[in-house]
């Protein structure tokens, strides 16, 4: 059985940023699922607007396409490693989920 969340291909971070810049802030959306891993307090701090800012303004250190066609994007954010899972569609970007990981959890591609 194929691991759908395994990264099948690394994407150049500069190319990824060019892709993100084609979308306006309003076309980056979050769902209930985006925040399901967070406590109530964390949800007050890490809002959809904050995630949009990270995607638009920060440069990831690793980007890959998973077997399920979602993007796994890794950022050094405020001294932690932030992993975001994105679904990039023709008209919008959907933040599927995000969470902080340990350094040893960064995939080797």
Secondary structure as UniProt FT lines:
FT   TURN            4..5
FT   STRAND          7..10
FT   HELIX           13..21
FT   HELIX           25..27
FT   STRAND          28..30
FT   HELIX           32..35
FT   TURN            36..37
FT   HELIX           40..45
FT   HELIX           48..57
FT   STRAND          62..66
FT   TURN            67..68
FT   STRAND          71..77
FT   TURN            78..79
FT   STRAND          80..88
FT   STRAND          93..101
FT   HELIX           103..105
//
